[in-house]
Amino acid sequence: MQKEYKRYLITSALPYANGPIHIGHLAGVYVPADIYARYMRLRGRNVCFVGGSDEHGVPITIKARQLGITPQDIVDKYHTLIKESFLRLGISFDVYSRTTSKIHHKTASEFFKKLYDEGKFLEKETEQYYDPEAKAFLADRYIVGTCPRCGHPEAYGDQCEKCGSTLSPDELINPHSSISGSIPEKRKTKHWYLPLDQYEPWLKEWILENHKEWKPNVYGQCKSWLDNGLQPRAVSRDLDWGVPVPVEGAEGKVLYVWFDAPIGYISNTIELYPDSWETWWKSEDTKMVHFIGKDNIVFHCIVFPSMLKAHGGYILPENVPANEFLNLEGEKISTSRNWAVWLHEYLDEFPDQQDVLRYTLCATTPETKDNDFTWKEFQARNNNELVAILGNFVNRAVVLTHKYFNGAVPQKARMTAFDSEITEMIPGIKKALEDHLEHYRFRDSLKEAMNLARLGNKYLADTEPWKVAKTDMERVGTILNISLQICACLTIALEPFLPFTTDKLRKILNIPEQLPWSSFGERDLLAAGHTLNEPVLLFRKIEDAEVETQVAKLKKPVKKEIVPALPSCTIDDFSKMDIRVATVLQAEKVPKTDKLLKLTIDTGLDQRVIVSGIAEYYRPEEMTGRQICLLANLLPRKIRGIESQGMILMAKEPDGAMRLVAPLEGIGNGAVIG
């Protein structure tokens, strides 16, 4: 038997405040979390639904530097946009705050300090990349170079966004700092680590033995991590944007964002309930559920619980119903390519259609495997289900009541066996709906809620009260009474999923307040004689042209921004570079690569070989005989086993294409550029 708790703490992953919300975020986390929170409130349970923006970390500092503004400017803009978008979609947070708040900085600092004072961290000195010109340690994302896998010239130190390969800065070809352009060097730095390996035996028992009921995708990923063995994980890093490490001698260091962000759930609760927050986080009478995407499973099932265990006194999550990823029109969502449906744009372009998006995303929730959103399916679900089934049933029931009974709920008399059969099906729908919602099966629960609308629609179609009205108005009254009771039940069953629609339906039925879940299935929610308001359409058809516009918008080329200028340098800096004119004598593809060319060139001083990632833009035969500009004094580096002696100068256009930089007219090989 399922335990009843006094409180239900529901958290949703903190969206990263360097861009807007898209449908992948919504389907993976926020729509399911909101459905669950709304359902729990309907059940009369004490709910705290916590959200907030994650506002620290390297990507925000990079974006700020590129735009010439501060990180605070970035997070202020996107926190406001995200919060407003959630509100407009009806995501019913009890609190939505941010990790740049004073309360959060204080909470995160105190959390770290307690673990530090109790000796729960390991202290290690390691070598990390350092920019001697910017005088700063570099996060992997601040190191840029050529990808060793595909030859993309602007791969990051942690990932190549061209081919998707996971990288380390040591693997990059010709790495340089994206801050100053200088070649980084290794320097020693000290950091603190959470020894996850020490918590491994406890985690194995807590997850693998005590939480076998978790979703297979969550349980399986946790088991894989635990079977492979856990390693200590750094909780601090060298950066000037974040929560400062509250330890003497730790200047220039902040809490690593993965450590800082989940503490945001606690600090946001403190902001909402400053005097009683501990009952939500430290009482065994509270059930905590984390709603996240699959990329956050390890942090919410292994790392954050280990943090809470190390601290002591906190409850642990009872469930983490993580979802997989939502694709878009058969392709992965890509924010850099603008291959996404942005929430704020949808709300502007489809006014008063919030529930159509909520419905479609719930129906396609990637609960156990990746799923796909298409605009055609969006249109079909609206037109064939919301309009043709739910909207049609409600409209007919209300219109006929106004036509035959002046808008008053008629008396119910002479119940037939068919009438009884219909009404007796409602408790079964309610029970199935509860079972699915309690176990985080939101797609199935939405089907059950819509089954109630299907039941009502079929009942009207089978009984045909518009025909019966010619001979038996008493029978018509019974049919419409039963139909209207189903409509009233729909205001309960659909409220977690379609809150804007149920609000509209309550107004049509003249129900002033939300009916509690316990009344779902009662025979006379609307008393005979109760007056209805005038009918309005719950949904409108979505036309082909609207869908075609959205698909065309996706395929529209992304306007690339011009790369901002680097900081000023002196003539002495420039004079260190030996840039010369050279001629390509021979060009060939590097075997087993798609992007690399091996070029034999004449520099006027010597003949040498250069490996360059330009095969995407130039064929070997196009390069033979061309004059190029060459950085001749770059330290040699082996690429795919070939020693590359120098680097060809290329220009990147706003659309991302790379072009050779070359003299307009023939110049002698070896001519110095400067």
Beta strands, then each sheet from edge to edge (+ up, - down):
strand 1: 7-12
strand 2: 47-53
strand 3: 95-98
strand 4: 122-131
strand 5: 136-137
strand 6: 143-146
strand 7: 155-156
strand 8: 173-177
strand 9: 185-194
strand 10: 233-234
strand 11: 236-238
strand 12: 253-255
strand 13: 286-291
strand 14: 326-328
strand 15: 371-373
strand 16: 579-589
strand 17: 597-602
strand 18: 607-612
strand 19: 627-631
strand 20: 637-639
strand 21: 642-644
strand 22: 647-648
strand 23: 650-652
strand 24: 658-660
strand 25: 672-673
sheet 1: 3+ 2+ 1+ 13+
sheet 2: 5+ 4- 9+ 10-
sheet 3: 7+ 6- 8+
sheet 4: 11+ 12-
sheet 5: 14+ 15+
sheet 6: 18+ 17- 16+ 19- 22+
sheet 7: 18+ 17- 16+ 25-
sheet 8: 20+ 21-
sheet 9: 23+ 24-
end
